[in-house]
């Protein structure tokens, strides 16, 4: 039997992925329920706090919106230190953003080894509202998640809100399970 989960939990949740995949848009949709067509690129990392109740627990999510540009990748190991979970995001209409996940995961795995930690990661395919120009098949993304021992795969649209709440609930439940262990 696992230990009891405290009634108040705080989780550090970085979101990684290439520039332009929709990390900032997703974060703002989740926090404010709003969709904004364009944002300026994130420089370094932006930090947000979301309070929610899930399974009778009061949870504070520290969402770290990480810049997707290569030049900021050196910050990733420090940001992953102490993380409770993470989201890896790609754009279902831009195959290169899916291919680049291998680079992100490589840095992520090394950072976890160096910090002697295991951080669950959820794979997220964004921009399902653009299904007509999809270049990454769902099946391929699901296989990638399984092959890399990720905690699952979910697709979303920050534009119409599809699966936005669900994906944050899913990763939060995964982080809560980890606390039990």
C-alpha positions as semicolon CSV with decimal commas, in nm:
position;residue;x (nm);y (nm);z (nm)
1;X;0,000;0,000;0,000
2;X;0,126;0,347;-0,086
3;X;0,142;0,632;0,159
4;X;-0,136;0,886;0,206
5;X;-0,132;1,184;-0,026
6;X;-0,124;1,520;0,154
7;X;-0,434;1,736;0,105
8;X;-0,225;2,018;-0,048
9;X;0,015;1,944;-0,329
10;X;0,247;2,155;-0,538
11;X;0,377;2,031;-0,871
12;X;0,641;2,174;-1,101
13;X;0,528;2,111;-1,460
14;X;0,755;2,225;-1,745
15;X;0,627;2,217;-2,104
16;X;0,886;2,148;-2,374
17;X;0,880;2,140;-2,752
18;X;0,993;2,330;-3,059
19;X;0,915;2,698;-3,111
20;X;0,566;2,756;-3,250
21;X;0,407;2,425;-3,144
22;X;0,162;2,605;-2,916
23;X;0,304;2,582;-2,563
24;X;0,217;2,941;-2,470
25;X;-0,122;2,922;-2,642
26;X;-0,200;2,599;-2,454
27;X;-0,094;2,749;-2,121
28;X;-0,308;3,060;-2,172
29;X;-0,608;2,855;-2,289
30;X;-0,579;2,642;-1,974
31;X;-0,526;2,934;-1,735
32;X;-0,771;3,185;-1,882
33;X;-0,995;2,987;-2,119
34;X;-0,890;3,219;-2,400
35;X;-0,737;3,160;-2,741
36;X;-0,508;3,425;-2,884
37;X;-0,405;3,385;-3,249
38;X;-0,043;3,484;-3,196
39;X;0,208;3,535;-2,920
40;X;0,561;3,665;-2,930
41;X;0,810;3,380;-2,891
42;X;0,895;3,294;-2,533
43;X;1,240;3,407;-2,426
44;X;1,397;3,156;-2,187
45;X;1,105;3,046;-1,974
46;X;0,774;3,190;-1,850
47;X;0,623;3,077;-1,523
48;X;0,253;3,049;-1,433
49;X;0,057;2,923;-1,134
50;X;-0,275;2,739;-1,155
51;X;-0,469;2,632;-0,847
52;X;-0,719;2,350;-0,886
53;X;-0,896;2,080;-0,692
54;X;-0,867;1,721;-0,807
55;X;-0,979;1,408;-0,621
56;X;-1,038;1,617;-0,308
57;X;-0,684;1,759;-0,308
58;X;-0,587;2,124;-0,340
59;X;-0,320;2,143;-0,606
60;X;-0,090;2,422;-0,716
61;X;0,051;2,365;-1,063
62;X;0,366;2,561;-1,141
63;X;0,358;2,564;-1,521
64;X;0,693;2,641;-1,682
65;X;0,646;2,747;-2,044
66;X;0,988;2,677;-2,192
67;X;1,121;2,854;-2,504
68;X;1,140;2,619;-2,799
69;X;1,438;2,773;-2,971
70;X;1,760;2,573;-2,982
71;X;1,961;2,853;-2,821
72;X;1,764;2,814;-2,495
73;X;1,801;2,434;-2,474
74;X;2,096;2,469;-2,234
75;X;1,845;2,585;-1,969
76;X;1,646;2,260;-1,985
77;X;1,855;2,057;-1,734
78;X;1,810;2,325;-1,467
79;X;1,439;2,356;-1,533
80;X;1,380;1,980;-1,522
81;X;1,552;1,962;-1,180
82;X;1,279;1,904;-0,921
83;X;1,002;1,871;-1,179
84;X;0,703;1,656;-1,082
85;X;0,602;1,585;-1,441
86;X;0,643;1,731;-1,784
87;X;0,465;1,777;-2,114
88;X;0,638;1,728;-2,447
89;X;0,449;1,902;-2,723
90;X;0,461;1,891;-3,102
91;X;0,244;2,032;-3,381
92;X;0,052;1,759;-3,568
93;X;0,082;1,969;-3,887
94;X;0,463;2,012;-3,875
95;X;0,641;1,677;-3,887
96;X;0,979;1,830;-3,804
97;X;0,845;1,928;-3,456
98;X;0,767;1,560;-3,399
99;X;1,109;1,446;-3,525
100;X;1,281;1,694;-3,293
101;X;1,122;1,531;-2,987
102;X;1,411;1,283;-2,987
103;X;1,653;1,570;-2,918
104;X;1,430;1,707;-2,642
105;X;1,398;1,363;-2,484
106;X;1,771;1,300;-2,499
107;X;1,844;1,618;-2,298
108;X;1,551;1,536;-2,065
109;X;1,675;1,181;-1,992
110;X;2,032;1,297;-1,929
111;X;1,910;1,573;-1,696
112;X;1,697;1,324;-1,502
113;X;1,994;1,089;-1,462
114;X;2,217;1,376;-1,347
115;X;1,954;1,489;-1,094
116;X;1,886;1,127;-0,990
117;X;1,514;1,163;-1,052
118;X;1,238;1,005;-1,257
119;X;0,993;1,251;-1,409
120;X;0,679;1,125;-1,586
121;X;0,619;1,284;-1,925
122;X;0,302;1,317;-2,130
123;X;0,324;1,353;-2,508
124;X;0,085;1,612;-2,654
125;X;0,002;1,667;-3,021
126;X;-0,131;2,019;-3,073
127;X;-0,350;2,194;-3,330
128;X;-0,612;1,924;-3,391
129;X;-0,833;2,199;-3,530
130;X;-0,603;2,176;-3,835
131;X;-0,674;1,804;-3,888
132;X;-0,699;1,857;-4,265
133;X;-0,328;1,938;-4,290
134;X;-0,204;1,680;-4,037
135;X;0,141;1,535;-4,115
136;X;0,193;1,326;-3,798
137;X;-0,038;1,022;-3,776
138;X;-0,184;0,963;-3,427
139;X;-0,069;0,603;-3,445
140;X;0,293;0,708;-3,498
141;X;0,278;0,949;-3,202
142;X;0,125;0,677;-2,978
143;X;0,405;0,438;-3,077
144;X;0,666;0,705;-3,005
145;X;0,516;0,759;-2,657
146;X;0,523;0,384;-2,585
147;X;0,873;0,331;-2,727
148;X;1,009;0,611;-2,507
149;X;0,824;0,506;-2,188
150;X;0,617;0,823;-2,180
151;X;0,305;0,832;-1,963
152;X;0,065;0,854;-2,255
153;X;-0,034;1,051;-2,562
154;X;-0,316;1,300;-2,605
155;X;-0,407;1,546;-2,880
156;X;-0,553;1,889;-2,823
157;X;-0,656;2,218;-2,979
158;X;-0,593;2,540;-2,791
159;X;-0,808;2,714;-3,052
160;X;-1,132;2,525;-2,977
161;X;-1,031;2,398;-2,632
162;X;-1,046;2,028;-2,723
163;X;-0,873;1,815;-2,455
164;X;-0,699;2,112;-2,289
165;X;-0,852;2,053;-1,943
166;X;-0,821;1,678;-1,995
167;X;-0,450;1,678;-2,067
168;X;-0,370;1,886;-1,758
169;X;-0,595;1,661;-1,546
170;X;-0,420;1,355;-1,690
171;X;-0,065;1,474;-1,612
172;X;-0,179;1,597;-1,268
173;X;-0,324;1,252;-1,187
174;X;0,002;1,092;-1,301
175;X;0,199;1,325;-1,071
176;X;-0,040;1,246;-0,783
177;X;0,016;0,872;-0,837
178;X;0,390;0,929;-0,815
179;X;0,347;1,097;-0,473
180;X;0,175;0,776;-0,350
181;X;0,473;0,558;-0,440
